[in-house]
Amino acid sequence: MEFNGYYAVQSSKQLSAKQILSGYHSLWKIEEFFRIMKHTIEVRPVYHWTEKRIKGHLVLSFLSFLFMRVLETALNKDVSTERIKGALRSITLTGFNINGKEYYLKNKMDKVGKSLFKALKVNEPANVTAKEEFRI
């Protein structure tokens, strides 16, 4: 009963107690990473059999997480990852034709979507843009 409320931490490496506790106290960062990957970015188990596809899946998942962190930092962490995800979904274009020429109409986006463009120092697309004006 005298150890109730205490945690025992064991390490397989030769580390000082201070180093072990520091690593344990930063465990929340790893847990947050997995929470964001699972819930916000919606990474789910994907069954790949070749090493190339497994590595590709891991790289894309990590890049998604990194991109979300860059966006959070650009917005000074004032906006949740869920809100950023919704804002990214609101940034859309609708294609249409006039006399055989293709154009894109910028759809209405929310405030966070507009602030993403500002924070990343990227110009918003014009309200109407001819297809040939887009650089792909």
Secondary structure, DSSP 8 states (H G I E B T S, - for coil): -TTTT------SS---HHHHHHHHHTHHHHHHHHHIIIIIS--------SHHHHHHHHHHHHHHHHHHHHHHHHTTT-S-HHHHHHHHHH--EEEEEETTEEEEEE----HHHHHHHHHTT-----SEEEGGGS--
